[in-house]
Amino acid sequence: MGTRMSVSTTKFKVEGVGPFPLDMLRYDQCWPKAQDDVHEMGTNTAHPKRTVTLLTHTRVTEKRWASFGWTVTSKETF
């Protein structure tokens, strides 16, 4: 019987203005935590600043997020 590897999940928040960088979902292999986050990712660009909570099983590339004008404001791995 093989050993089971545990996979950690990272919950992180990004904050920004303007269009959400959808390509970052692929790049960081992440997905929105809840339906409210999907809404914030959409065309909701009228708000001055938006926060989106995401989940991933891989790394979070903070500098790449910053290159799109979005800041990683928190990270929690569990």
ChimeraX attribute file (.defattr): number of C-alpha atoms within 10 A of each C-alpha:
attribute: neighborCount
match mode: 1-to-1
recipient: residues
	/A:1	3
	/A:2	4
	/A:3	5
	/A:4	6
	/A:5	6
	/A:6	6
	/A:7	9
	/A:8	11
	/A:9	15
	/A:10	17
	/A:11	20
	/A:12	20
	/A:13	19
	/A:14	20
	/A:15	18
	/A:16	21
	/A:17	17
	/A:18	17
	/A:19	15
	/A:20	22
	/A:21	14
	/A:22	10
	/A:23	9
	/A:24	16
	/A:25	15
	/A:26	9
	/A:27	14
	/A:28	18
	/A:29	15
	/A:30	21
	/A:31	17
	/A:32	20
	/A:33	16
	/A:34	12
	/A:35	9
	/A:36	12
	/A:37	17
	/A:38	15
	/A:39	12
	/A:40	19
	/A:41	20
	/A:42	11
	/A:43	11
	/A:44	15
	/A:45	15
	/A:46	9
	/A:47	10
	/A:48	9
	/A:49	13
	/A:50	18
	/A:51	18
	/A:52	21
	/A:53	23
	/A:54	20
	/A:55	22
	/A:56	19
	/A:57	16
	/A:58	14
	/A:59	12
	/A:60	20
	/A:61	12
	/A:62	14
	/A:63	12
	/A:64	15
	/A:65	19
	/A:66	14
	/A:67	10
	/A:68	15
	/A:69	16
	/A:70	23
	/A:71	18
	/A:72	20
	/A:73	13
	/A:74	11
	/A:75	14
	/A:76	10
	/A:77	11
	/A:78	8
